[in-house]
C-alpha cells in the first residue's frame, strides 16, 4: 500500500515536470488538442525526454548507491564519496584528449572502465587501512576522490578542458533533448539487474566467509555489484553529469523505513530516487524562473544538510 502511494507521488511529480518551463503549455489544452506545432514539438523533443531522463537517472543512481553500500558494508558510501565519479570523469577526460571523435558509447565504456578501476582501488585501500570508525570509510573515499579530481583538474588545465570538466561534475538536465538521453535506458536495465541479483548481493554484504559457506562465489558477486555501480556512474556522467549525494541519502532513508532487505528495498530506493530528483529539478526550474538552478546545486544543498543529519544521528546512537 505504501509503495503504491510512493508510485502515485512519483507519477504526480513527473506530470508536473512535463508542464514546468518557459513555454506555457496547459495540460487541458494538450488533452483537448489545442496546442500549436511549436508547443507540441517542445513537449515531445524536450519536456518528455527530460522527465524520462530525470526518472531513469534518479532511480538508477539511488540503486547504485544502495548496491555500493551493501558491498562496502557502510551506510556513508556512494559513488560520489568513493572516488567512483571522479575516476569516471578522469576516464572521460582522457578519452576526450586521445580520441575526441570516439562515439558516445565508446566514451561511456572507457569512463565505466576507469570508474571500475577507481572503485576497486578504493576497496583495496580499505583492506589496508585499519578502520576503527564507521566514518573512516567515506573519509578515505573522499580523499581518494580528491586526489583523482586533482589529477583531472591538472590535465584539464594543461589542455584547456576546464570548462568540460566542470560541466561533467555539475549535473544538469537543461540540455536533455530527444536523441541525447537514450543511453539512460541502459541504467534502467542495470537497476533491474540489481533487483534480480538482490539476494546474492544481500548475502555478499554479510561477508566473504558467510557467503562462501552458503556456496556462493563471493568475488563474482562483488564484481557484479561493482560493474553495475561503475556502468551506472559512467552513463549518468556522460549523459547529464554527476548527481551528488543521491545514492547516499535515499538508501539511508529507505533503510530507516523498511530495513536492510535488498530485494524489498530496491523498488523503494528507485521510486524515492526518481521522486527526489524530480522534486529538486522542479524547484530548480521554478525558484528563479525563467532561469534554472542546476540540479547538482539543489541536490548538493539539500543533500549536504541530510548528510550532516545522518552523521549526527550516527554519532548520537554510538554515544548512546
C-alpha positions as CSV (number, residue, x, y, z in Angstrom):
1,X,0.0,0.0,0.0
2,X,2.8,2.5,0.9
3,X,4.7,1.5,-2.2
4,X,1.6,2.3,-4.3
5,X,1.3,5.8,-2.6
6,X,5.0,6.4,-3.4
7,X,4.4,5.4,-7.0
8,X,1.5,7.8,-7.3
9,X,3.6,10.7,-5.8
10,X,6.4,10.0,-8.3
11,X,3.9,9.9,-11.2
12,X,2.4,13.2,-10.0
13,X,5.9,14.8,-9.9
14,X,6.6,13.5,-13.4
15,X,3.3,15.1,-14.7
16,X,4.2,18.4,-13.0
17,X,7.7,18.2,-14.6
18,X,6.1,18.0,-18.1
19,X,4.4,21.3,-17.7
20,X,7.1,23.4,-16.0
21,X,9.2,25.6,-18.2
22,X,9.5,28.9,-20.0
23,X,7.0,28.0,-22.7
24,X,3.5,27.8,-21.2
25,X,1.7,24.5,-22.1
26,X,-1.6,23.8,-20.4
27,X,-2.5,20.1,-19.5
28,X,-6.1,20.8,-20.5
29,X,-5.1,22.3,-23.9
30,X,-2.8,19.3,-24.5
31,X,-5.6,16.8,-23.8
32,X,-8.1,18.8,-26.0
33,X,-5.5,19.1,-28.8
34,X,-5.5,22.9,-28.5
35,X,-1.7,23.3,-28.8
36,X,0.2,24.6,-31.8
37,X,3.0,22.8,-33.6
38,X,5.7,24.6,-31.7
39,X,4.3,23.7,-28.3
40,X,3.9,20.1,-29.3
41,X,7.5,20.0,-30.6
42,X,8.7,21.4,-27.3
43,X,6.7,18.8,-25.4
44,X,7.9,15.8,-27.4
45,X,11.5,16.9,-28.1
46,X,12.3,18.5,-24.7
47,X,9.8,18.0,-21.8
48,X,9.1,14.3,-22.2
49,X,12.8,13.3,-22.8
50,X,13.8,15.5,-19.8
51,X,11.3,13.9,-17.5
52,X,12.3,10.4,-18.6
53,X,15.9,11.2,-18.1
54,X,15.2,12.5,-14.5
55,X,13.3,9.3,-13.6
56,X,15.9,7.0,-15.1
57,X,19.0,8.8,-13.7
58,X,17.4,9.4,-10.3
59,X,16.3,5.8,-9.9
60,X,19.5,4.2,-11.1
61,X,21.8,6.4,-9.2
62,X,20.0,5.7,-6.0
63,X,20.1,2.0,-6.6
64,X,23.8,2.2,-7.4
65,X,24.4,3.9,-4.1
66,X,22.4,1.1,-2.3
67,X,24.5,-1.6,-4.1
68,X,27.8,0.1,-3.2
69,X,26.7,0.4,0.5
70,X,25.9,-3.3,0.6
71,X,29.2,-4.3,-1.0
72,X,31.3,-2.0,1.3
73,X,29.0,-2.6,4.3
74,X,29.0,1.1,5.2
75,X,26.0,3.4,5.1
76,X,28.0,6.5,4.2
77,X,29.4,5.3,0.9
78,X,28.1,6.0,-2.6
79,X,29.8,6.7,-6.0
80,X,30.5,10.4,-5.2
81,X,32.1,9.6,-1.8
82,X,34.2,6.6,-3.0
83,X,36.2,8.1,-5.9
84,X,33.9,6.4,-8.5
85,X,32.6,9.5,-10.2
86,X,36.0,11.2,-10.1
87,X,37.5,8.1,-11.8
88,X,34.8,8.1,-14.4
89,X,35.5,11.9,-15.0
90,X,39.2,11.1,-15.4
91,X,38.5,8.4,-18.0
92,X,36.1,10.7,-19.9
93,X,38.7,13.4,-19.9
94,X,41.5,11.2,-21.2
95,X,39.4,9.7,-24.0
96,X,38.4,13.2,-25.0
97,X,42.0,14.1,-25.3
98,X,43.2,10.9,-27.0
99,X,40.2,10.1,-29.2
100,X,37.8,13.1,-29.3
101,X,35.9,11.6,-32.3
102,X,35.0,8.4,-30.5
103,X,31.4,7.5,-30.4
104,X,29.4,8.3,-27.2
105,X,29.0,4.6,-26.4
106,X,32.8,4.2,-26.6
107,X,33.4,7.1,-24.3
108,X,30.9,5.7,-21.8
109,X,32.7,2.3,-21.8
110,X,36.1,4.0,-21.2
111,X,34.5,6.0,-18.3
112,X,33.0,2.8,-16.9
113,X,36.4,1.1,-17.0
114,X,38.0,3.9,-15.1
115,X,35.1,4.0,-12.6
116,X,35.5,0.3,-12.0
117,X,39.3,0.7,-11.6
118,X,38.8,3.6,-9.2
119,X,36.2,1.7,-7.1
120,X,38.5,-1.4,-7.0
121,X,41.3,0.9,-5.8
122,X,39.1,2.3,-3.1
123,X,38.2,-1.3,-1.9
124,X,41.9,-2.2,-1.9
125,X,42.8,0.8,0.2
126,X,40.0,-0.1,2.7
127,X,41.7,-3.5,3.2
128,X,45.0,-1.9,4.0
129,X,43.7,0.8,6.4
130,X,42.6,0.0,10.0
131,X,39.0,1.1,10.1
132,X,38.3,2.0,13.8
133,X,35.4,4.2,13.0
134,X,32.5,3.8,10.5
135,X,33.2,7.4,9.3
136,X,36.7,6.4,8.2
137,X,35.4,4.7,5.1
138,X,33.7,7.7,3.5
139,X,36.7,9.9,4.5
140,X,39.0,7.5,2.7
141,X,36.8,7.7,-0.4
142,X,36.5,11.5,-0.3
143,X,40.3,11.8,0.0
144,X,40.8,9.3,-2.9
145,X,38.3,11.3,-4.9
146,X,40.1,14.5,-4.1
147,X,43.4,13.1,-5.4
148,X,41.9,11.8,-8.6
149,X,40.0,15.0,-9.0
150,X,43.2,17.0,-8.6
151,X,44.9,14.9,-11.3
152,X,41.9,15.5,-13.6
153,X,42.0,19.3,-12.9
154,X,45.7,19.4,-13.7
155,X,45.3,17.6,-17.0
156,X,42.2,19.7,-17.9
157,X,44.0,22.9,-17.1
158,X,47.0,21.9,-19.1
159,X,45.0,21.1,-22.2
160,X,42.2,23.8,-21.9
161,X,39.4,21.5,-20.9
162,X,38.5,23.0,-17.5
163,X,35.0,24.0,-18.8
164,X,34.3,20.5,-20.0
165,X,35.4,19.0,-16.6
166,X,33.2,21.5,-14.8
167,X,30.2,20.5,-17.0
168,X,30.7,16.8,-16.2
169,X,30.9,17.5,-12.4
170,X,27.8,19.7,-12.4
171,X,24.7,17.6,-13.1
172,X,22.3,19.5,-15.3
173,X,19.3,18.3,-17.2
174,X,18.7,21.5,-19.2
175,X,20.5,20.2,-22.2
176,X,18.5,16.9,-22.4
177,X,16.7,16.6,-25.7
178,X,15.3,13.7,-27.8
179,X,18.3,11.8,-29.2
180,X,20.6,12.9,-26.4
181,X,19.3,10.9,-23.4
182,X,18.7,7.4,-24.8
183,X,21.8,5.9,-23.1
184,X,20.0,6.3,-19.8
185,X,17.7,3.4,-20.7
186,X,20.8,1.3,-20.1
187,X,20.9,2.4,-16.4
188,X,17.2,1.4,-16.1
189,X,18.2,-2.1,-17.2
190,X,21.1,-2.1,-14.7
191,X,18.7,-1.1,-11.9
192,X,16.6,-4.1,-12.9
193,X,19.7,-6.3,-12.8
194,X,20.4,-5.1,-9.3
195,X,16.9,-6.1,-8.3
196,X,17.3,-9.6,-9.9
197,X,20.6,-10.1,-8.1
198,X,19.4,-8.6,-4.8
199,X,19.5,-11.9,-2.8
200,X,23.1,-12.6,-3.9
201,X,24.2,-9.0,-3.1
202,X,22.5,-9.3,0.3
203,X,24.5,-12.4,1.1
204,X,27.7,-10.8,-0.1
205,X,27.1,-7.9,2.3
206,X,27.3,-10.4,5.2
207,X,31.0,-11.1,4.5
208,X,33.2,-13.4,2.5
209,X,33.2,-16.4,4.9
210,X,29.4,-16.4,5.3
211,X,28.8,-16.1,1.5
212,X,31.3,-18.9,0.7
213,X,29.8,-21.2,3.3
214,X,26.4,-20.9,1.6
215,X,28.0,-22.0,-1.7
216,X,28.0,-18.6,-3.4
217,X,31.0,-17.2,-5.3
218,X,31.8,-14.1,-3.2
219,X,34.3,-12.5,-5.7
220,X,31.9,-12.9,-8.7
221,X,29.0,-11.4,-6.7
222,X,31.1,-8.4,-5.6
223,X,32.3,-8.0,-9.2
224,X,28.7,-7.9,-10.4
225,X,27.8,-5.2,-8.0
226,X,30.9,-3.2,-8.9
227,X,30.1,-3.5,-12.6
228,X,26.6,-2.2,-12.0
229,X,27.8,0.7,-10.0
230,X,30.5,1.6,-12.5
231,X,28.3,1.4,-15.5
232,X,25.5,3.5,-13.9
233,X,28.1,6.1,-12.8
234,X,29.6,6.3,-16.3
235,X,26.3,6.5,-18.2
236,X,24.9,9.2,-15.9
237,X,28.1,11.2,-16.0
238,X,28.3,11.1,-19.8
239,X,24.7,12.0,-20.3
240,X,23.8,14.6,-17.6
241,X,26.8,14.9,-15.3
242,X,27.4,14.0,-11.7
243,X,24.5,13.8,-9.3
244,X,25.9,14.2,-5.8
245,X,24.5,12.7,-2.5
246,X,21.6,10.9,-4.1
247,X,23.0,7.4,-3.7
248,X,23.8,8.3,-0.1
249,X,20.5,9.9,1.1
250,X,17.8,7.7,-0.5
251,X,19.2,4.3,0.6
252,X,19.6,5.6,4.2
253,X,16.0,6.9,4.3
254,X,14.7,3.7,2.9
255,X,16.7,1.7,5.4
256,X,15.2,3.7,8.3
257,X,11.7,3.0,6.9
258,X,11.8,-0.7,5.9
259,X,15.1,-2.2,7.0
260,X,18.0,-3.7,5.0
261,X,16.4,-6.4,2.8
262,X,17.8,-5.5,-0.6
263,X,15.1,-7.1,-2.7
264,X,12.4,-5.3,-0.7
265,X,14.4,-2.0,-0.7
266,X,15.3,-1.7,-4.4
267,X,11.8,-0.7,-5.6
268,X,11.6,1.8,-2.7
269,X,15.0,3.2,-3.5
270,X,14.3,3.5,-7.2
271,X,11.0,5.3,-6.6
272,X,12.4,7.7,-3.9
273,X,15.4,8.4,-6.1
274,X,13.3,9.3,-9.1
275,X,10.9,11.3,-6.9
276,X,13.7,13.2,-5.2
277,X,15.4,14.2,-8.4
278,X,12.1,15.2,-10.0
279,X,11.3,17.4,-6.9
280,X,14.7,19.0,-6.9
281,X,14.5,19.7,-10.7
282,X,11.1,21.3,-10.4
283,X,12.3,23.5,-7.6
284,X,15.4,24.4,-9.6
285,X,13.2,25.5,-12.6
286,X,10.7,27.5,-10.5
287,X,12.7,29.3,-7.8
288,X,14.4,31.6,-10.3
289,X,12.2,31.3,-13.3
290,X,12.8,31.8,-16.2
291,X,16.4,30.9,-15.2
292,X,17.3,27.5,-13.9
293,X,19.3,26.3,-11.0
294,X,21.3,23.1,-11.9
295,X,20.1,20.0,-10.2
296,X,23.5,19.3,-8.8
297,X,23.3,22.6,-6.9
298,X,19.9,21.7,-5.5
299,X,20.9,18.2,-4.6
300,X,24.2,19.4,-3.1
301,X,22.5,21.9,-0.9
302,X,19.7,19.6,0.3
303,X,21.9,16.5,0.4
304,X,24.6,18.1,2.5
305,X,22.1,19.0,5.1
306,X,20.7,15.5,5.2
307,X,24.2,14.0,5.2
308,X,25.1,16.1,8.3
309,X,21.9,14.9,9.9
310,X,22.8,11.3,9.2
311,X,26.3,11.8,10.6
312,X,25.0,13.4,13.8
313,X,22.3,10.7,14.1
314,X,25.0,8.0,13.8
315,X,27.2,9.8,16.5
316,X,24.2,10.1,18.8
317,X,23.4,6.4,18.5
318,X,27.1,5.5,19.0
319,X,27.3,7.6,22.1
320,X,24.1,6.1,23.5
